[in-house]
Amino acid sequence: MEKGQKVKLRNGNDAKIVFVSKFGKLLVVEYIDDELPAVHWHNSNGSFYADCESALDIV
C-alpha cells in the first residue's frame, strides 16, 4: 500500500492513505458521510489491531 491510495474499510467506508511512516505504519483518513473525517493509524498490512479483526481494517 502506498501514499495516496484509496481504500475501502471493513465497515464499508471509503478511506485514503495519507502518510506511510518509515516503519510501515499507515495513516488513514476515513470519510464518513457529512461528518469530519476520522484519522487512524494502521499496521503495514492494513489491519487496525495486530491480533484481531476490526471494522476499521482495510479490505
FENJOTA-V398821 format. One line per field, one symbol per residue. phi: phi as a letter, one per 20 degrees, with the letter a starting at -180 (. if undefined). burial: # if it has 9 or more other ideal C-beta (glycine too) atoms within 8 Angstrom, else .. A space follows every 10 residues. Layout:
phi = ???
burial = ???
This chain:
phi = .cgnfecdeg fneebbedbc ffenfdedde edlefffedc ecffenfedf dbfcfefed
burial = #.....#.## ..#####..# ....###### #........# .###.##... ...#.###.
